[in-house]
Amino acid sequence: MVYISGRLPESWICISDRCKDGISNTTDQPLYPCNQSTWELGMDFNWVPAEGKTSFAIDLDLVCKPFAVSMVSSVFFIGGMAGLFINSYTLDRFGRKPSSLTWTVLLVLSSLLGLTYPLSYPLLLVVRFLQGATMYPSYAANYLLLLEFFPSSHANTANTLVMVAQGGSSVLFAMAAAIVTHWQHYHVAVAILSAVFLVPMATTPESPQWHLIRGDKDSVKRCLKTLFRINDGPTGPEFIDNINILPPPAIDDQIEDKSFKWNKVMVAETLALLYLWMICSMGYNALNFGWVNILPDPYVGYTVNGVIEVLSGLTWTYLAYTMGRRWTMVSGFLIAACCMFTALVHAPILGDWTVSNIASLAGKFFLDIPYSGVFLWTGEIPPASHAGFIFSIGSSTGRVGGFFA
C-alpha cells in the first residue's frame, strides 16, 4: 500500500510559456521535468497522476527525489525494529494480550495521525515510523498468543491460520487501494481494519501458558474457564476447579538437568533462525516492492500476492504433516532459490508474459512455505518464559532484511 500511495506520475503537462518554449523532443519521458532545474512545480508544469489518483510523491514534490521516496518505506522497517526491541521485554513481562491490545491501539492512533492536513514530508516519516513501531509488535504478540492457545500437536494448524489471515489481509488492502483515490485515506483503511481486530481481542483471555510460567495458578484456571465458555466445553467450567496445576520447573533447573550440548544446540538454532528471518524477509519484501514489474497492474499484483500467501500457508500445513517441518523448509528454500535464479531470464513466453514473470510468481509461492516454518520454529524453540523475547528479536532481524530489500 505504501508503494501504491507513492506511485510516480504517468506523465506531465506544461502550464507556462517558459516550459512550452523549453520543451524538447523527449517530452514523452514521464520524469523529464526532473532534468530542468529552473522549472517549478505548479508554476511551469504539473504532474499527471497514474489513474487519476494522488500520491505522496506528487503532493509532497518528491517525484525527482527517489531517495526521499524510498525513505518512506525504510523508516517503516526502522520503526519495526525499534518497536520489536521494546516488545521483546513487554511480551514476557506484561503478557501477550496486554501487549497486543496496547500496540494495536497505538497503531490505530498513529494511522489516524496520517490524516493530518497538510501532511509534510517530515510528519509522513514520523507516521510511517510509528506505524512500523506498532504494527510489527502487534503482529508478534497476536501470533504468540494464538500459538500458545493450541496444543503442540496442532501447532501447524495454528500457524496456517495466521498465514491465511496474513494473505487475506493483503487482498483486503489491495481492494482498499483500488477503491481509495487519495493516498492519505490509505491510513484510514489501516486504522479501520486494526480497530475491528480490537473487538475479538478484547474478549480473548490471556495465554494460560504465560500465567503458568509465572506460577499464577488462579489466573491459569480463570483463563481456562473463559476458554471453556467460549468453546462450549463438554465438561463445563467447573471441571477446571478440580485440576491440579503444577508450575513448570525454572528454566535454570532445566538447563542444569541437561548437558551443555543441549544449551549449545539451542543457541545454534536461535542464531540460524535470525539468519533465516533476514533472508526470508529480504526475499518477501523484494517481491512485494516489485509487483508492478512482475504484473502490469499493481492492484492485481498485490491481490495475487495475498492469494499466493494463502495457498502457500495451506501447502505448508499439508507438507509439514506429511514430510516433516525440516524437510518442508529445506525443499521450499531450494526450489525458491532455483526460481529466483530463473527469474533473471527475461525471454518471452506468451504475449507479455516472460520467464521472469512466471519464475517470480513460483518463487514467491515456494519462499512463503519456509517463511511459514520460520514463524512456527521461532515460536516453539525457546521456553515459554523467553518466547516473547526470541520471537521479537527474530522478527526485528527480519526487518533488517526488509530494509535492505
Disulfide bonds with the S-S distance in Angstrom:
Cys14-Cys19 1.92
Cys34-Cys64 1.95
